[in-house]
């Protein structure tokens, strides 16, 4: 200081201040070093935990993506369409076996058999008439004496042929009874099939199809939930990734504190240099005290900012983690909203049970169809046998007609005496023609029975094709197995998402609640800042700023040494705040709240 200056430093006071600095600064330096170093494991654990949560969240996102694929509308609609198609085929198949057409055919056969019975009864009338004519012929032959002997043989032949008609028609009647019994049995079995068909149709419509539609609706709900889960899980993974990236605030704070330590070490080094020579050099003593005041003041600002920024950063992280935990619990809650029945479990069980009943009924239909087919084969064989008997009757009728023609010729040769026998012969011929007409009628009736039985046999054989039933049942079982597999995978994924979501949310929440280290760190930094503030204030009272000529140059050098932009901003803000004191500039220069560092981008 030049001789013209009026300021004189209080050397004793300045030396005591140096002693205080030499005593307190090492303690402060050690405290600051411990503040960060002792918390290093906690920071590492925090980083590891966030990395683990990030991996869990990514896995959770993959699970929800898989879930969305399994519950897609396209996947479920494919199964639904295929199963409906198989049910339609099934219904069509047994409808053919127990159709109205079959009942109509059987009823036709049954009614035709009744008509056949009445027609066969007409043979009895013909036979009785032939017998009467035979007796009359025998009487007339006896009356004529020797001229009528040939007619006795005619009577014998007619009676024999009549007995043959009785025999053949009786055999036909036996077959008619068999036909009637067969048709009655077939009608009863067809009725049972129709009743089972109706029950199975109700099962399909009211149980299987309804539950299948319900299953699709439940799958739609599961799909909607899974589609909502997917973006939420992606958001969670992204948010945790951002949280991992934000943990760099620890490094920023550590660097700030290390720079403060470096500045304090510089003060300590200066104090140790030529510590005994400063008593004789007031200017050097004044510069040293002023330098210590500036350094302590600026490092006080750095520590205050480091403490505030660190606290805000950790609180921001805690808030962010709290939101993430909330989203995770929301995801877990949404996944828990889907119960087993809503993924299709019990509904699929009902479908399988219903289909089991229907498939058992189909097997019974096949057995019944086989039995009806066998009956129709018997009907056809019986009709064939009856046709043979009709051929015999037809042959008898031809013989009777031939005999009657011979009798008519012989009666004509007898002249007027043979007129009566001629009339009898004509009557016998007429009866033979009636028998022929009856035979044609019976043949026609048997033809209709044979045609109906052929149709029934064809329908029965189609249903008797057990390969169709087996293939159909196999395809349905495959479809149900596919649905069951998807249902189990979906249910497993929902359970996995619920469990992982609950675990992840609880872990994040627990970490968040236990994260209190920043309070201890900031408390230690605040204590250090208080010590620096006291040293700064004491240095300023010893060497006021306006008496410190070297101060501007020192401050510029200190500003140039900062390696972080944040520290330079804090340096400038600290000086600006200092200039806004009682002796500083006007309101227009100091209107900014210099204690608000919220807009300063530190990390």
C-alpha positions as CSV (number, residue, x, y, z in Angstrom):
1,X,0.0,0.0,0.0
2,X,1.4,3.4,-0.9
3,X,2.1,6.1,1.7
4,X,-0.9,8.1,0.6
5,X,-3.4,5.4,1.6
6,X,-5.2,5.9,4.9
7,X,-6.1,2.3,5.5
8,X,-3.9,0.5,8.1
9,X,-4.4,-3.2,8.7
10,X,-4.7,-4.5,12.3
11,X,-1.8,-6.8,12.2
12,X,-2.5,-8.6,15.5
13,X,-6.1,-9.2,14.5
14,X,-5.0,-10.4,11.0
15,X,-2.5,-12.8,12.5
16,X,-5.1,-14.2,14.9
17,X,-7.4,-14.7,11.8
18,X,-4.6,-16.6,10.1
19,X,-4.2,-18.8,13.1
20,X,-8.0,-19.5,13.1
21,X,-7.8,-20.4,9.4
22,X,-4.8,-22.7,10.1
23,X,-6.8,-24.4,12.8
24,X,-10.2,-24.7,11.2
25,X,-9.5,-25.2,7.5
26,X,-7.9,-28.6,7.9
27,X,-10.9,-29.8,10.0
28,X,-13.3,-28.4,7.4
29,X,-11.3,-30.0,4.5
30,X,-11.4,-33.4,6.3
31,X,-15.2,-33.0,6.9
32,X,-15.9,-32.2,3.3
33,X,-13.8,-35.1,2.1
34,X,-15.7,-37.5,4.4
35,X,-19.1,-36.1,3.4
36,X,-18.7,-37.5,-0.1
37,X,-16.4,-40.4,0.4
38,X,-18.4,-42.0,3.2
39,X,-21.5,-41.8,1.0
40,X,-19.9,-43.4,-2.0
41,X,-21.2,-47.0,-1.3
42,X,-24.7,-45.6,-1.0
43,X,-24.4,-43.8,-4.4
44,X,-23.1,-47.0,-5.9
45,X,-25.9,-49.0,-4.4
46,X,-28.4,-46.5,-5.7
47,X,-27.0,-46.8,-9.2
48,X,-27.0,-50.6,-9.0
49,X,-30.6,-50.6,-7.8
50,X,-31.7,-48.3,-10.6
51,X,-29.8,-50.5,-13.2
52,X,-31.6,-53.6,-11.8
53,X,-35.0,-51.8,-11.9
54,X,-34.2,-50.8,-15.5
55,X,-33.6,-54.4,-16.4
56,X,-36.8,-55.5,-14.6
57,X,-38.8,-52.8,-16.3
58,X,-37.5,-53.9,-19.7
59,X,-38.3,-57.5,-19.0
60,X,-41.8,-56.4,-17.9
61,X,-42.2,-54.5,-21.1
62,X,-41.3,-57.6,-23.1
63,X,-43.9,-59.6,-21.1
64,X,-46.6,-57.2,-21.8
65,X,-45.7,-57.1,-25.5
66,X,-45.9,-60.9,-25.6
67,X,-49.3,-60.7,-23.8
68,X,-50.6,-58.2,-26.4
69,X,-49.6,-60.6,-29.2
70,X,-51.3,-63.6,-27.6
71,X,-54.6,-61.7,-26.9
72,X,-54.8,-60.1,-30.3
73,X,-58.2,-60.1,-31.9
74,X,-56.9,-61.8,-34.9
75,X,-55.6,-64.8,-32.9
76,X,-58.8,-65.4,-31.0
77,X,-61.1,-64.8,-34.1
78,X,-59.2,-67.5,-36.0
79,X,-59.9,-70.1,-33.3
80,X,-63.5,-69.0,-33.0
81,X,-64.1,-69.2,-36.7
82,X,-62.5,-72.6,-37.0
83,X,-64.5,-74.0,-34.1
84,X,-67.7,-72.6,-35.4
85,X,-67.0,-74.3,-38.8
86,X,-66.5,-77.7,-37.1
87,X,-69.6,-77.3,-35.1
88,X,-71.6,-76.5,-38.3
89,X,-70.1,-79.7,-39.9
90,X,-71.1,-81.7,-36.8
91,X,-74.6,-80.4,-36.8
92,X,-75.0,-81.1,-40.5
93,X,-73.7,-84.7,-40.1
94,X,-76.1,-85.8,-37.4
95,X,-79.0,-83.8,-38.9
96,X,-78.6,-86.1,-41.9
97,X,-78.7,-89.2,-39.7
98,X,-81.8,-88.0,-37.8
99,X,-83.4,-85.7,-40.4
100,X,-87.1,-85.2,-41.1
101,X,-86.5,-87.0,-44.4
102,X,-85.5,-90.1,-42.5
103,X,-88.5,-90.0,-40.3
104,X,-90.7,-89.4,-43.4
105,X,-89.1,-92.3,-45.2
106,X,-89.7,-94.6,-42.2
107,X,-93.2,-93.4,-41.8
108,X,-93.8,-94.1,-45.5
109,X,-92.5,-97.6,-45.1
110,X,-94.6,-98.1,-42.0
111,X,-97.8,-96.9,-43.8
112,X,-96.9,-98.9,-46.9
113,X,-96.5,-102.0,-44.8
114,X,-100.1,-101.4,-43.5
115,X,-101.3,-101.1,-47.1
116,X,-99.3,-104.2,-47.9
117,X,-101.1,-106.1,-45.2
118,X,-104.5,-105.1,-46.5
119,X,-103.4,-106.1,-50.0
120,X,-102.2,-109.5,-48.9
121,X,-105.5,-110.0,-47.1
122,X,-107.2,-109.7,-50.6
123,X,-105.5,-113.0,-51.5
124,X,-107.6,-114.7,-48.8
125,X,-110.7,-113.4,-50.6
126,X,-109.4,-114.8,-53.9
127,X,-108.5,-118.1,-52.3
128,X,-112.0,-118.4,-50.7
129,X,-113.6,-117.6,-54.0
130,X,-111.4,-120.2,-55.8
131,X,-112.4,-122.7,-53.1
132,X,-116.1,-122.0,-53.6
133,X,-115.6,-122.3,-57.4
134,X,-113.8,-125.6,-56.9
135,X,-116.7,-127.0,-54.9
136,X,-119.2,-125.7,-57.4
137,X,-117.1,-127.3,-60.2
138,X,-117.0,-130.6,-58.3
139,X,-120.8,-130.5,-57.8
140,X,-121.5,-129.7,-61.5
141,X,-119.1,-132.3,-62.6
142,X,-120.9,-134.9,-60.5
143,X,-124.2,-133.9,-62.0
144,X,-123.0,-134.4,-65.5
145,X,-121.7,-137.8,-64.7
146,X,-119.3,-139.3,-67.2
147,X,-119.2,-136.1,-69.2
148,X,-118.0,-134.1,-66.2
149,X,-115.2,-136.3,-65.0
150,X,-112.5,-134.0,-66.4
151,X,-113.9,-131.1,-64.5
152,X,-113.2,-133.0,-61.2
153,X,-109.6,-132.9,-62.0
154,X,-110.0,-129.1,-62.7
155,X,-111.5,-128.7,-59.2
156,X,-108.6,-130.6,-57.6
157,X,-106.0,-128.5,-59.4
158,X,-107.7,-125.2,-58.5
159,X,-107.9,-126.2,-54.9
160,X,-104.2,-127.2,-54.9
161,X,-103.2,-123.9,-56.4
162,X,-105.4,-122.0,-54.0
163,X,-103.6,-123.7,-51.1
164,X,-100.3,-122.7,-52.7
165,X,-101.5,-119.1,-52.8
166,X,-102.4,-119.4,-49.2
167,X,-98.9,-120.8,-48.4
168,X,-97.0,-118.1,-50.3
169,X,-99.2,-115.2,-49.1
170,X,-98.8,-116.5,-45.5
171,X,-95.0,-116.5,-45.9
172,X,-95.3,-112.9,-47.3
173,X,-97.4,-112.0,-44.2
174,X,-94.7,-113.3,-41.9
175,X,-92.2,-111.0,-43.7
176,X,-94.6,-108.2,-43.5
177,X,-94.7,-108.7,-39.7
178,X,-90.9,-108.7,-39.7
179,X,-90.9,-105.5,-41.7
180,X,-93.4,-103.8,-39.4
181,X,-91.2,-104.8,-36.4
182,X,-88.1,-103.5,-38.1
183,X,-89.6,-100.2,-39.1
184,X,-91.0,-99.7,-35.6
185,X,-87.6,-100.3,-34.1
186,X,-86.0,-97.9,-36.7
187,X,-88.6,-95.3,-35.9
188,X,-87.9,-95.6,-32.2
189,X,-84.2,-95.3,-32.7
190,X,-84.6,-92.4,-35.0
191,X,-86.8,-90.7,-32.5
192,X,-84.1,-91.2,-29.8
193,X,-81.5,-89.8,-32.2
194,X,-83.7,-86.8,-32.9
195,X,-84.2,-86.2,-29.2
196,X,-80.4,-86.5,-28.6
197,X,-79.8,-84.3,-31.6
198,X,-82.2,-81.7,-30.2
199,X,-80.4,-81.9,-26.8
200,X,-77.0,-81.7,-28.5
201,X,-78.1,-78.8,-30.6
202,X,-79.2,-77.0,-27.5
203,X,-75.9,-77.7,-25.9
204,X,-74.1,-76.3,-28.9
205,X,-76.2,-73.2,-29.2
206,X,-76.9,-72.5,-25.5
207,X,-73.6,-73.7,-24.1
208,X,-70.8,-74.1,-26.6
209,X,-71.5,-71.3,-29.0
210,X,-72.6,-68.9,-26.2
211,X,-69.5,-69.7,-24.1
212,X,-67.3,-69.5,-27.1
213,X,-68.7,-66.0,-27.8
214,X,-68.2,-65.2,-24.1
215,X,-64.7,-66.5,-24.4
216,X,-64.0,-64.2,-27.3
217,X,-65.4,-61.2,-25.4
218,X,-63.3,-62.1,-22.4
219,X,-60.3,-62.4,-24.7
220,X,-61.2,-59.0,-26.1
221,X,-61.1,-57.6,-22.5
222,X,-57.8,-59.3,-21.8
223,X,-56.5,-57.9,-25.1
224,X,-57.7,-54.4,-24.2
225,X,-56.0,-54.6,-20.8
226,X,-52.8,-56.0,-22.3
227,X,-52.8,-53.3,-25.0
228,X,-53.1,-50.7,-22.3
229,X,-50.4,-52.4,-20.2
230,X,-47.9,-52.4,-23.1
231,X,-47.4,-48.6,-23.4
232,X,-47.5,-48.2,-19.6
233,X,-44.7,-50.7,-19.2
234,X,-42.7,-49.0,-22.0
235,X,-43.2,-45.7,-20.2
236,X,-42.0,-47.2,-16.9
237,X,-38.9,-48.6,-18.6
238,X,-38.2,-45.3,-20.2
239,X,-38.7,-43.4,-17.0
240,X,-36.4,-45.7,-15.1
241,X,-33.8,-45.2,-17.8
242,X,-34.1,-41.4,-17.3
243,X,-33.7,-41.9,-13.6
244,X,-30.5,-43.9,-14.2
245,X,-29.1,-41.1,-16.4
246,X,-30.0,-38.5,-13.8
247,X,-27.8,-40.1,-11.0
248,X,-24.9,-38.1,-12.4
249,X,-25.7,-35.4,-9.9
250,X,-23.5,-37.3,-7.4
251,X,-20.5,-36.8,-9.7
252,X,-21.3,-33.1,-10.2
253,X,-21.6,-32.5,-6.5
254,X,-18.4,-34.4,-5.8
255,X,-16.5,-32.3,-8.3
256,X,-17.9,-29.1,-6.8
257,X,-16.8,-30.2,-3.3
258,X,-13.4,-31.3,-4.6
259,X,-12.9,-27.9,-6.1
260,X,-13.8,-26.3,-2.8
261,X,-11.3,-28.5,-1.1
262,X,-8.7,-27.6,-3.7
263,X,-9.3,-23.9,-3.0
264,X,-9.1,-24.4,0.8
265,X,-5.9,-26.3,0.3
266,X,-4.5,-23.4,-1.7
267,X,-5.3,-21.1,1.3
268,X,-3.5,-23.5,3.6
269,X,-0.5,-23.6,1.4
270,X,-0.3,-19.8,1.4
271,X,-0.6,-19.7,5.1
272,X,2.4,-22.1,5.4
273,X,4.5,-20.0,3.1
274,X,6.7,-17.4,4.9
275,X,4.3,-17.5,7.9
276,X,6.8,-15.5,10.0
277,X,7.6,-12.8,7.5
278,X,4.1,-11.4,7.1
279,X,4.2,-9.5,10.4
280,X,6.9,-7.3,8.8
281,X,4.9,-6.9,5.5
282,X,1.5,-5.3,6.2
283,X,0.7,-5.2,2.4
284,X,1.3,-8.9,2.0
285,X,-0.8,-9.6,5.1
286,X,-3.6,-7.4,3.8
287,X,-3.5,-9.2,0.4
288,X,-3.5,-12.7,2.1
289,X,-6.5,-11.8,4.4
290,X,-8.4,-10.3,1.4
291,X,-7.6,-13.4,-0.7
292,X,-8.8,-15.7,2.1
293,X,-12.0,-13.7,2.5
294,X,-12.7,-13.8,-1.3
295,X,-12.0,-17.6,-1.5
296,X,-14.1,-18.3,1.6
297,X,-16.9,-16.2,0.3
298,X,-17.0,-17.7,-3.2
299,X,-16.5,-21.3,-1.8
300,X,-19.4,-20.6,0.6
301,X,-21.5,-19.9,-2.5
302,X,-20.3,-23.0,-4.2
303,X,-21.1,-25.2,-1.2
304,X,-24.5,-23.6,-0.7
305,X,-25.2,-24.1,-4.4
306,X,-23.9,-27.7,-4.2
307,X,-26.1,-28.4,-1.2
308,X,-29.2,-26.9,-2.7
309,X,-28.7,-28.5,-6.1
310,X,-27.9,-31.9,-4.6
311,X,-31.0,-31.7,-2.3
312,X,-33.2,-30.7,-5.2
313,X,-31.7,-33.3,-7.5
314,X,-32.3,-36.1,-5.0
315,X,-35.8,-34.8,-4.2
316,X,-36.5,-34.7,-7.9
317,X,-35.3,-38.2,-8.2
318,X,-37.4,-39.3,-5.3
319,X,-40.5,-37.6,-6.9
320,X,-39.7,-39.2,-10.2
321,X,-39.3,-42.6,-8.6
322,X,-42.5,-42.1,-6.7
323,X,-44.3,-41.5,-10.0
324,X,-42.7,-44.6,-11.5
325,X,-43.7,-46.7,-8.5
326,X,-47.3,-45.3,-8.9
327,X,-47.3,-46.3,-12.6
328,X,-45.9,-49.8,-11.7
329,X,-48.6,-50.3,-9.1
330,X,-51.2,-49.1,-11.6
331,X,-49.8,-51.7,-14.1
332,X,-50.0,-54.4,-11.5
333,X,-53.5,-53.3,-10.5
334,X,-54.7,-53.4,-14.2
335,X,-53.2,-56.8,-14.6
336,X,-54.8,-58.0,-11.4
337,X,-58.2,-56.8,-12.7
338,X,-58.1,-59.8,-15.1
339,X,-59.2,-63.0,-13.2
340,X,-58.8,-66.5,-14.4
341,X,-62.4,-66.6,-15.7
342,X,-61.7,-63.4,-17.7
343,X,-58.8,-65.0,-19.4
344,X,-61.1,-67.9,-20.4
345,X,-60.3,-70.5,-17.8
346,X,-63.8,-71.5,-16.5
347,X,-65.5,-70.6,-19.7
348,X,-63.1,-72.8,-21.6
349,X,-63.8,-75.6,-19.1
350,X,-67.5,-75.2,-19.9
351,X,-66.9,-75.3,-23.6
352,X,-64.8,-78.5,-23.2
353,X,-67.5,-80.1,-21.0
354,X,-70.2,-79.2,-23.5
355,X,-68.2,-80.5,-26.4
356,X,-67.4,-83.7,-24.5
357,X,-71.1,-84.3,-24.1
358,X,-71.7,-83.6,-27.8
359,X,-68.8,-85.8,-28.9
360,X,-70.1,-88.7,-26.8
361,X,-73.5,-88.2,-28.4
362,X,-71.9,-88.3,-31.8
363,X,-70.3,-91.6,-31.0
364,X,-73.7,-92.9,-29.9
365,X,-75.2,-91.4,-33.1
366,X,-72.7,-93.4,-35.1
367,X,-73.7,-96.6,-33.2
368,X,-77.4,-95.9,-33.7
369,X,-76.8,-95.0,-37.4
370,X,-75.0,-98.3,-37.8
371,X,-77.9,-100.1,-36.2
372,X,-80.5,-98.3,-38.4
373,X,-78.3,-99.1,-41.4
374,X,-78.3,-102.7,-40.4
375,X,-82.1,-102.7,-40.1
376,X,-82.4,-101.1,-43.6
377,X,-80.2,-103.9,-45.0
378,X,-82.6,-106.4,-43.4
379,X,-85.6,-104.5,-44.9
380,X,-84.0,-104.7,-48.3
381,X,-83.2,-108.4,-47.9
382,X,-86.7,-109.1,-46.7
383,X,-88.2,-107.2,-49.6
384,X,-86.1,-109.4,-51.9
385,X,-87.4,-112.6,-50.3
386,X,-91.0,-111.3,-50.5
387,X,-90.4,-110.7,-54.2
388,X,-89.5,-114.3,-54.7
389,X,-92.8,-115.4,-53.0
390,X,-94.6,-113.0,-55.3
391,X,-93.0,-114.7,-58.3
392,X,-94.4,-118.0,-57.0
393,X,-97.9,-116.5,-56.6
394,X,-97.6,-115.0,-60.0
395,X,-96.7,-118.4,-61.4
396,X,-99.7,-120.0,-59.6
397,X,-102.0,-117.4,-61.1
398,X,-100.7,-118.2,-64.5
399,X,-101.3,-121.9,-64.0
400,X,-104.9,-121.2,-62.7
401,X,-105.5,-119.0,-65.7
402,X,-104.2,-121.8,-68.1
403,X,-106.4,-124.4,-66.3
404,X,-109.4,-122.1,-66.6
405,X,-108.8,-121.6,-70.3
406,X,-108.7,-125.4,-70.8
407,X,-111.8,-125.8,-68.8
408,X,-113.6,-123.2,-70.9
409,X,-112.6,-125.0,-74.1
410,X,-113.8,-128.4,-72.7
411,X,-117.0,-126.9,-71.4
412,X,-117.7,-125.6,-74.9
413,X,-117.2,-129.1,-76.3
414,X,-119.9,-130.5,-74.0
415,X,-122.5,-128.2,-75.6
416,X,-125.4,-126.9,-73.6
417,X,-124.8,-129.3,-70.7
418,X,-121.4,-127.7,-70.1
419,X,-122.6,-124.1,-70.0
420,X,-122.5,-124.0,-66.2
421,X,-119.0,-125.4,-66.1
422,X,-118.0,-122.7,-68.7
423,X,-119.3,-120.0,-66.4
424,X,-117.3,-121.5,-63.5
425,X,-114.2,-121.7,-65.7
426,X,-114.6,-118.0,-66.7
427,X,-115.0,-117.1,-63.0
428,X,-111.8,-119.0,-62.1
429,X,-110.0,-117.2,-65.0
430,X,-111.2,-113.8,-63.6
431,X,-110.0,-114.7,-60.1
432,X,-106.6,-115.6,-61.5
433,X,-106.5,-112.2,-63.2
434,X,-107.4,-110.6,-59.8
435,X,-104.6,-112.5,-58.2
436,X,-102.3,-111.2,-60.9
437,X,-103.5,-107.6,-60.2
438,X,-102.9,-108.1,-56.5
439,X,-99.4,-109.4,-57.2
440,X,-98.7,-106.4,-59.3
441,X,-99.9,-104.1,-56.5
442,X,-97.8,-105.9,-53.9
443,X,-94.8,-105.7,-56.2
444,X,-95.4,-102.0,-56.5
445,X,-95.7,-101.6,-52.8
446,X,-92.5,-103.6,-52.2
447,X,-90.7,-101.5,-54.8
448,X,-91.6,-98.3,-52.8
449,X,-90.5,-100.0,-49.6
450,X,-87.2,-101.0,-51.2
451,X,-86.6,-97.4,-52.5
452,X,-87.2,-95.9,-49.1
453,X,-85.0,-98.4,-47.4
454,X,-82.3,-97.7,-49.9
455,X,-82.4,-94.0,-49.1
456,X,-82.3,-94.7,-45.3
457,X,-79.5,-97.1,-45.8
458,X,-77.5,-94.5,-47.7
459,X,-78.0,-91.9,-45.0
460,X,-77.2,-94.4,-42.3
461,X,-74.0,-95.5,-44.0
462,X,-72.9,-91.9,-44.4
463,X,-73.2,-91.4,-40.7
464,X,-71.8,-94.8,-40.0
465,X,-68.5,-93.5,-41.6
466,X,-66.8,-93.3,-38.2
467,X,-63.7,-91.8,-39.9
468,X,-65.6,-88.6,-40.4
469,X,-66.6,-88.5,-36.8
470,X,-63.1,-89.3,-35.6
471,X,-61.5,-86.7,-37.8
472,X,-64.0,-84.1,-36.7
473,X,-63.4,-84.9,-33.0
474,X,-59.7,-84.8,-33.5
475,X,-59.9,-81.4,-35.2
476,X,-62.1,-80.0,-32.4
477,X,-59.7,-81.4,-29.7
478,X,-56.8,-79.7,-31.5
479,X,-58.6,-76.4,-31.6
480,X,-59.5,-76.7,-27.9
481,X,-55.9,-77.7,-27.1
482,X,-54.7,-74.5,-28.9
483,X,-57.2,-72.4,-27.0
484,X,-56.2,-74.1,-23.7
485,X,-52.5,-73.5,-24.4
486,X,-53.1,-69.8,-25.2
487,X,-55.3,-69.4,-22.2
488,X,-52.6,-70.9,-19.9
489,X,-49.9,-68.7,-21.5
490,X,-52.1,-65.6,-21.1
491,X,-53.0,-66.5,-17.5
492,X,-49.3,-67.2,-16.8
493,X,-48.2,-63.9,-18.3
494,X,-50.8,-61.9,-16.4
495,X,-49.7,-63.6,-13.2
496,X,-46.0,-62.9,-14.1
497,X,-46.8,-59.3,-14.8
498,X,-48.8,-59.0,-11.6
499,X,-46.0,-60.5,-9.5
500,X,-43.2,-58.6,-11.2
501,X,-45.1,-55.4,-11.1
502,X,-45.8,-55.8,-7.4
503,X,-42.2,-56.7,-6.7
504,X,-40.8,-53.8,-8.8
505,X,-43.2,-51.3,-7.3
506,X,-42.5,-52.4,-3.8
507,X,-38.7,-52.3,-4.4
508,X,-38.8,-48.8,-5.9
509,X,-41.1,-47.6,-3.1
510,X,-38.8,-49.1,-0.5
511,X,-35.8,-47.5,-2.1
512,X,-37.5,-44.2,-2.3
513,X,-38.6,-44.2,1.4
514,X,-35.1,-45.2,2.5
515,X,-33.4,-42.5,0.4
516,X,-32.4,-40.0,3.2
517,X,-28.6,-39.7,2.6
518,X,-29.1,-36.3,0.8
519,X,-30.3,-34.8,4.1
520,X,-27.1,-35.9,5.9
521,X,-24.9,-34.7,3.0
522,X,-26.6,-31.4,2.7
523,X,-26.5,-30.9,6.5
524,X,-22.7,-31.4,6.4
525,X,-22.3,-29.1,3.4
526,X,-24.3,-26.5,5.1
527,X,-22.1,-26.7,8.2
528,X,-19.1,-26.3,6.0
529,X,-20.7,-23.3,4.3
530,X,-21.4,-21.7,7.7
531,X,-17.7,-22.0,8.7
532,X,-16.7,-20.4,5.3
533,X,-19.3,-17.6,5.8
534,X,-17.8,-16.8,9.3
535,X,-14.3,-16.8,7.9
536,X,-15.5,-14.6,5.0
537,X,-17.2,-12.1,7.3
538,X,-14.2,-11.9,9.7
539,X,-11.8,-11.4,6.8
540,X,-14.1,-8.6,5.4
541,X,-14.1,-6.8,8.7
542,X,-10.3,-7.0,8.8
543,X,-9.8,-6.0,5.1
544,X,-13.0,-4.3,3.7
545,X,-13.6,-4.8,-0.1
546,X,-13.2,-1.1,-0.9
547,X,-9.7,-1.1,0.7
548,X,-8.6,-4.2,-1.2
549,X,-6.8,-3.0,-4.3
550,X,-5.8,-6.4,-5.5
551,X,-9.2,-7.9,-5.3
552,X,-10.5,-7.4,-8.9
553,X,-7.4,-9.0,-10.3
554,X,-7.6,-11.9,-7.9
555,X,-11.3,-12.5,-8.7
556,X,-10.6,-12.5,-12.4
557,X,-7.9,-15.1,-12.0
558,X,-10.2,-17.2,-9.8
559,X,-13.0,-17.0,-12.4
560,X,-10.6,-18.2,-15.2
561,X,-9.6,-21.3,-13.2
562,X,-13.1,-22.9,-13.0
563,X,-13.6,-26.0,-15.1
564,X,-17.4,-26.2,-14.9
565,X,-19.7,-23.7,-16.3
566,X,-21.9,-24.0,-13.2
567,X,-19.1,-22.8,-11.0
568,X,-18.5,-19.8,-13.2
569,X,-22.2,-18.9,-13.0
570,X,-22.1,-19.2,-9.2
571,X,-19.0,-17.1,-9.0
572,X,-20.7,-14.3,-11.0
573,X,-23.9,-14.6,-9.1
574,X,-22.1,-14.4,-5.8
575,X,-20.3,-11.2,-6.9
576,X,-23.6,-9.8,-8.1
577,X,-25.3,-10.5,-4.8
578,X,-22.4,-8.9,-3.0
579,X,-22.8,-5.7,-5.1
580,X,-26.5,-5.5,-4.2
581,X,-25.7,-5.0,-0.5
582,X,-26.3,-1.7,1.4
583,X,-23.5,0.0,-0.5
584,X,-24.2,-1.7,-3.9
585,X,-26.0,-0.5,-7.0
586,X,-29.6,0.6,-7.4
587,X,-32.8,-1.5,-7.7
588,X,-32.5,-1.9,-11.5
589,X,-29.2,-3.7,-11.1
590,X,-30.2,-5.9,-8.2
591,X,-33.8,-6.8,-9.0
592,X,-32.9,-10.5,-9.7
593,X,-33.2,-12.9,-6.8
594,X,-29.6,-14.1,-6.7
595,X,-30.5,-16.9,-4.2
596,X,-32.7,-18.6,-6.7
597,X,-30.4,-21.0,-8.6
598,X,-33.3,-23.0,-10.1
599,X,-32.5,-21.8,-13.7
600,X,-28.9,-22.7,-13.5
601,X,-28.2,-25.9,-15.5
602,X,-25.8,-27.9,-13.4
603,X,-26.3,-31.5,-14.6
